[in-house]
Amino acid sequence: MATVTLVPALALALDPLSILLWLVVGLIAGFLASRLMRGGGYGLVGDIVVGLIGALIGGFLAGLLGLGSFGLIGTIIVAFIGACILIAILRAVSGSAGRRRR
């Protein structure tokens, strides 16, 4: 019976408007984070991916801190913070890997 109640929630989360909204949030958050972190950016698709993964990281951290976000602006802010953290991690990993190769 629990599976039956999860299916409508999953269908609601995967409707085309929700997917489009998450892509827009990811693009905005990834673009802003790449500019703030003084990088060249990752291109359109890369910025969306960084923003979406950043939204997961930011949402996870906000949940740990007991913070909630309301509305589109709050979601973008949380995704932006997560994207900045992701870019910092990516640069730390790629920087350390680059130094090892030399």
Secondary structure, 3 states (H helix, E strand, C coil): CHHHHHHHHHHHHCCHHHHHHHHHHHHHHHHHHHHHCCCCCCHHHHHHHHHHHHHHHHHHHHHHHCCCCCHHHHHHHHHHHHHHHHHHHHHHHHHHHHHHHC
